[in-house]
Amino acid sequence: MVSYWHVFKLSFQRQLTYRTANIAGLLTNLFFGLLRASVLIALYGSRLEVNGITLQGAVTYTGVTQALIAYLSLFGWWDLMNSVYKGSVAVDLLKPMNYFSFWLAQDLGRSLACFFLRGVPLLIGYAIFYPIYVPNKPDQLAVLGLALILSMLTSFAWRFLVNLAAFWTPNAQGIGRFAFGLSWFLSGFIMPLRFFPDWFVRIANFTPFPSMINTIIEIYLGVIRGPDSLQALLIQAVWFMGLVLVCQLVLKAGLHTLVIQGG
């Protein structure tokens, strides 16, 4: 456990050193977030609410999703993939640590740093331009905190699984771009899932992606509460555990391939 904590701490500290990148990323996400908010305001027109989401909620949605970009690495994560191509995977496998947990500890440190350096400041910046919704009920905040943790875990398990494609192809970034792009639509990042047709929502709910974004949004806005929010947490946990199981099976097959090829 001490080893994982050390990996987590080093990853957190490393992310803190990227000051220029963090500031640039924050400003970029803020700019495009305000742009997305303007589009939604225009689309709402004179409407005060669309399918349970108020105009204020829609604007808040753009801020929260932008704040989650770095936290969840929504636009791509290639660290594990690059380690396979560079050969450092061999060193990682020799460490007295579970391979999945080793990478999870690293990503938790990175994501936590991004949450405080880019996520929270972005929402504060948003509040300067728009009167966004801020949850203040203790029970809602507690559920939201759990949803944030589970969304990060689910997101990591998905990204880990996508990166494992590197064991079978000399350049898996194309697969990764398709996989991450698909998650933008089905998670509710591009547009709240409540704005899509019922058939699209049913398809999305058969995937782990709503557990990464949509669950956080609906809990944050208070669209789901009470037993429904607890059920959403349970679904997140089930998806995470299911993805971990798939990751272990695919990783085992990937390592077998690596050994056969003389890696």
C-alpha positions in Angstrom: 0.0 0.0 0.0 2.9 2.3 0.8 4.3 1.8 -2.7 1.0 2.8 -4.3 0.8 5.9 -2.1 4.3 6.9 -3.2 3.4 6.5 -6.9 0.2 8.5 -6.3 2.2 11.3 -4.6 4.9 11.5 -7.2 2.2 11.7 -10.0 0.4 14.5 -8.1 3.6 16.4 -7.7 4.6 15.9 -11.3 1.3 17.4 -12.5 1.8 20.4 -10.3 5.1 21.2 -12.0 3.4 21.7 -15.4 2.3 25.3 -14.5 2.3 26.7 -18.0 0.4 23.7 -19.4 -2.1 23.8 -16.6 -2.8 27.5 -17.1 -3.1 27.2 -20.9 -5.4 24.2 -20.5 -7.5 26.1 -18.0 -7.9 29.1 -20.2 -8.6 27.0 -23.3 -11.3 25.0 -21.5 -12.9 28.1 -20.1 -13.0 29.8 -23.5 -14.7 26.8 -25.3 -16.9 26.3 -22.3 -18.2 29.9 -22.6 -18.7 29.3 -26.3 -20.7 26.2 -25.7 -22.8 28.0 -23.1 -23.6 30.8 -25.7 -24.8 28.1 -28.1 -27.1 26.5 -25.6 -28.5 29.9 -24.6 -29.3 30.6 -28.2 -30.9 27.1 -28.6 -33.1 27.6 -25.5 -34.4 30.9 -26.8 -37.5 31.8 -24.8 -37.7 28.3 -23.2 -37.1 28.2 -19.4 -36.7 24.4 -19.3 -36.0 21.5 -21.6 -36.7 18.0 -20.4 -36.1 18.8 -16.7 -33.0 21.0 -17.3 -33.4 24.7 -16.8 -31.5 27.3 -18.8 -29.3 27.9 -15.7 -28.8 24.2 -15.5 -27.8 23.9 -19.1 -25.2 26.7 -18.7 -23.9 25.0 -15.6 -23.7 21.7 -17.5 -21.2 23.3 -20.0 -19.1 24.5 -17.1 -19.1 21.2 -15.2 -18.3 19.1 -18.3 -15.4 21.5 -19.3 -14.1 21.2 -15.7 -14.1 17.4 -16.1 -12.0 17.3 -19.3 -8.6 17.2 -17.6 -9.8 15.3 -14.5 -11.1 12.4 -16.7 -8.6 12.8 -19.6 -11.6 13.0 -21.9 -9.6 13.9 -25.0 -7.2 11.0 -24.8 -4.7 9.2 -22.6 -1.8 7.4 -24.1 0.7 6.8 -21.3 0.3 3.1 -21.0 0.2 2.7 -24.8 3.5 4.7 -25.1 5.1 2.5 -22.4 4.4 -0.6 -24.5 5.9 1.0 -27.7 9.0 2.3 -25.8 9.6 -1.0 -24.1 9.3 0.4 -20.5 6.3 -2.0 -20.0 8.9 -4.6 -19.2 10.3 -2.5 -16.3 6.7 -1.8 -15.1 5.9 -5.5 -15.0 9.0 -6.2 -12.9 7.8 -3.8 -10.2 6.4 -5.6 -7.0 3.0 -4.0 -7.7 -0.2 -5.1 -9.6 0.1 -3.6 -13.1 -3.5 -2.2 -13.2 -3.2 -0.8 -9.7 0.2 0.8 -10.5 -1.3 2.7 -13.4 -4.4 3.6 -11.4 -2.3 5.1 -8.6 -0.5 7.2 -11.2 -3.7 8.4 -12.8 -5.4 9.2 -9.5 -2.5 11.5 -8.7 -2.7 13.2 -12.0 -6.5 13.6 -12.0 -6.6 14.9 -8.4 -4.1 17.6 -9.3 -6.1 18.5 -12.5 -9.3 18.7 -10.4 -7.9 21.4 -8.2 -5.7 23.2 -10.7 -8.1 23.2 -13.7 -11.5 21.9 -12.6 -12.3 24.1 -9.6 -10.8 27.3 -11.0 -12.8 26.9 -14.2 -16.1 26.8 -12.4 -15.0 29.8 -10.4 -14.3 31.6 -13.7 -17.6 30.5 -15.0 -19.4 32.0 -12.1 -17.9 35.4 -13.0 -19.7 35.3 -16.4 -22.9 33.3 -15.6 -25.0 32.7 -12.4 -24.3 29.0 -12.5 -26.0 26.5 -10.1 -23.9 25.5 -7.1 -25.2 22.5 -5.0 -25.2 23.3 -1.2 -27.2 20.4 0.4 -24.9 18.2 2.4 -26.5 14.9 1.2 -26.2 16.1 -2.4 -22.6 17.1 -2.0 -21.8 13.7 -0.4 -23.4 11.8 -3.3 -21.7 14.1 -5.8 -18.3 13.4 -4.2 -18.8 9.6 -4.5 -20.0 10.1 -8.1 -16.9 12.0 -8.9 -14.7 9.2 -7.5 -16.6 6.5 -9.3 -16.6 8.4 -12.6 -12.8 8.7 -12.4 -12.4 5.0 -11.7 -14.7 4.0 -14.5 -13.0 6.4 -16.9 -9.6 5.0 -16.0 -10.7 1.4 -16.5 -12.0 2.3 -19.9 -8.9 4.2 -20.9 -6.7 1.4 -19.6 -8.7 -1.1 -21.7 -8.3 1.0 -24.8 -4.6 1.4 -24.3 -4.2 -2.4 -24.1 -4.7 -2.4 -27.9 -1.0 -1.5 -28.1 -0.1 -5.1 -27.5 -1.6 -6.1 -30.8 -0.9 -3.2 -33.2 2.2 -1.0 -33.9 0.0 2.2 -33.6 -3.2 2.0 -31.6 -3.9 5.7 -31.4 -6.4 5.4 -34.2 -8.3 2.9 -32.2 -8.0 5.2 -29.2 -9.3 8.3 -31.0 -12.3 6.4 -32.2 -13.0 5.0 -28.7 -12.6 8.3 -27.0 -14.7 10.1 -29.6 -17.5 7.6 -29.1 -17.4 8.2 -25.4 -18.0 12.0 -25.9 -21.4 11.3 -27.5 -22.6 8.4 -25.3 -21.4 10.0 -22.0 -23.4 13.2 -22.3 -20.3 15.4 -22.8 -21.3 16.8 -26.2 -24.9 17.4 -25.1 -26.9 16.3 -22.1 -28.4 12.8 -22.7 -31.8 14.2 -21.8 -31.7 16.2 -25.0 -31.3 13.1 -27.1 -34.1 10.8 -28.4 -35.2 7.9 -26.1 -33.7 5.3 -28.4 -30.3 7.0 -28.2 -30.4 7.2 -24.4 -31.3 3.5 -24.2 -28.2 2.6 -26.4 -26.0 4.9 -24.2 -27.3 3.2 -21.0 -25.9 -0.1 -22.3 -22.4 1.4 -22.2 -20.3 2.6 -19.2 -20.0 6.1 -20.7 -23.0 7.8 -18.9 -21.4 6.7 -15.6 -18.4 8.9 -16.5 -20.2 12.2 -17.2 -24.0 12.1 -17.3 -24.3 10.8 -13.7 -22.2 13.6 -12.3 -24.2 16.2 -14.2 -27.6 15.0 -13.1 -26.5 14.7 -9.5 -24.9 18.1 -9.6 -27.9 19.7 -11.0 -30.3 17.9 -8.7 -32.1 16.3 -11.7 -31.8 13.0 -9.9 -31.9 12.7 -6.1 -32.6 10.4 -3.3 -33.0 6.7 -4.2 -32.4 7.5 -7.9 -29.0 9.0 -7.1 -28.0 6.0 -5.0 -29.0 3.7 -7.9 -26.8 5.8 -10.2 -23.9 5.3 -7.8 -24.5 1.6 -7.8 -24.5 1.5 -11.6 -21.2 3.4 -11.7 -19.7 0.8 -9.3 -20.9 -2.1 -11.3 -19.5 -0.7 -14.5 -16.2 -0.1 -12.9 -15.9 -3.6 -11.5 -17.0 -5.0 -14.8 -14.4 -3.0 -16.7 -11.7 -4.1 -14.3 -12.6 -7.7 -14.9 -12.4 -7.2 -18.7 -9.1 -5.3 -18.3 -7.6 -8.2 -16.4 -8.6 -10.7 -19.0 -7.4 -8.6 -21.9 -4.1 -7.7 -20.1 -3.5 -11.4 -19.5 -3.9 -12.1 -23.3 -1.8 -9.1 -24.2 1.1 -10.2 -21.9 0.9 -13.7 -23.4 1.3 -12.1 -26.9 4.2 -10.0 -25.6 6.0 -13.1 -24.3 5.4 -15.1 -27.5 6.9 -12.3 -29.6 10.0 -12.3 -27.3 9.2 -9.1 -25.4 
